[in-house]
Amino acid sequence: MKQGQVLHITFHNPNTDEETAKYLTKLIAENIAEKIIQKQAIRQYAADSSLPSSPVSLTM
């Protein structure tokens, strides 16, 4: 596209405003939940990997 040209996009939504709001709310909630679960898994992995897998012996 050349500079100065404007692109107009129109979407047709056959759903009611209420249905659209419910769908978008569900979509956002699922996305947030997925991010929370991923961050929790990363924190758990970091916590688990910082612990030694076997007891460390300091005797010589």
C-alpha positions as CSV (number, residue, x, y, z in Angstrom):
1,M,0.0,0.0,0.0
2,K,1.2,3.5,-0.8
3,Q,1.6,6.0,1.9
4,G,-1.4,8.2,2.2
5,Q,-3.9,5.5,1.1
6,V,-6.5,4.4,3.6
7,L,-7.7,0.9,3.9
8,H,-11.4,0.5,5.1
9,I,-12.4,-2.8,6.5
10,T,-16.0,-3.6,7.5
11,F,-17.0,-6.7,9.5
12,H,-20.6,-8.0,9.6
13,N,-21.5,-9.4,13.0
14,P,-24.7,-11.4,12.9
15,N,-24.8,-11.9,16.7
16,T,-26.5,-9.7,19.2
17,D,-24.5,-7.3,21.3
18,E,-25.1,-9.6,24.3
19,E,-23.8,-12.7,22.5
20,T,-20.8,-10.8,21.3
21,A,-20.0,-9.6,24.8
22,K,-20.4,-13.1,26.3
23,Y,-18.1,-14.5,23.6
24,L,-15.4,-11.8,24.0
25,T,-15.5,-12.1,27.8
26,K,-15.0,-15.9,27.5
27,L,-12.2,-15.5,25.1
28,I,-10.4,-12.9,27.3
29,A,-10.9,-15.0,30.4
30,E,-9.5,-18.2,28.8
31,N,-6.5,-16.2,27.5
32,I,-5.8,-14.8,31.0
33,A,-6.2,-18.2,32.6
34,E,-3.8,-19.8,30.1
35,K,-1.2,-17.1,30.8
36,I,-1.5,-17.6,34.6
37,I,-1.1,-21.3,34.2
38,Q,2.0,-20.9,32.0
39,K,3.6,-18.5,34.5
40,Q,2.8,-20.8,37.4
41,A,4.4,-23.7,35.5
42,I,7.5,-21.6,34.8
43,R,7.8,-20.6,38.5
44,Q,7.3,-24.2,39.6
45,Y,10.0,-25.4,37.1
46,A,12.4,-22.8,38.3
47,A,11.8,-23.7,41.9
48,D,12.2,-27.4,41.2
49,S,15.4,-27.0,39.1
50,S,17.0,-24.8,41.8
51,L,16.8,-27.8,44.3
52,P,19.5,-30.4,44.0
53,S,18.1,-33.7,42.5
54,S,20.1,-35.8,45.0
55,P,21.5,-35.1,48.4
56,V,24.8,-33.3,48.3
57,S,27.7,-34.8,50.3
58,L,30.2,-32.3,51.7
59,T,32.5,-34.9,53.2
60,M,35.8,-35.7,51.5
